[in-house]
């Protein structure tokens, strides 16, 4: 296939929907990581534990955005 | 696709068999890398979620899962293979269903079927009407949402990474061959493509880690005692 065609971005409604879906989890992940950084600064010895908790939180939050991809496949 | 999975599986099995058969007390370089990874799963994932004593029973499962997914994800960034084994839905689904069976079995073995369902769906100490709303949601969460979300998370990350690589490398080639002043931009696009390549290595490891840690968390939820 022509690489120009692959690299051309096609604007449609689904991409706007994905953008909207990315807002909330983006803010959420920002809060999670920021709070983890704060907590690590207060208690550096708990770093490992805090990081695993952070990753669990991130996983639960980012699934909302990833669901938007599935929604695009289903209804797009 | 199947070939990629087959190659990765064969490589992992052969490496593990060879290393395990000649395991030494003083490890060589390859053995120490594998031991480091096992120690990472043991120390970072199992210790922080299940606890070392309770987690001992599930350690083989979690370590197998971690190595399996790590190898399959890494295949996506190895030149020549180019396709992650987990970027088609079958493999993430298999791993997620395996996790589902493991945590349900662990919970049922500990409490019996009714006790397990009560433990997972009805946390004590809430006002009565809330349960009408909470129990169906939690039940759906246990039987569907958990493993479905594990599948989708892994799959979407690997597919998105693959598409991103294709888009940026295609963009670089398109700009380079465009024959206008746009050629001047192509080095930046190429640099971005290499940056994304590095990011994909990170994502491959991160997704294996997250999948394993969530599996551990679900097992912990199924087997934990109420406080």
Interface residues (C-beta under 8 A of the other chain):
Chain A: X2 X3 X4 X6 X7 X48 X49 X51 X52 X53 X55 X56 X58 X59 X62 X63 X66 X67 X69 X70
Chain B: X43 X44 X45 X48 X49 X149 X152 X153 X156 X157 X160 X166 X167 X170 X171 X173 X174 X177 X178 X206 X209 X210 X213 X214 X217
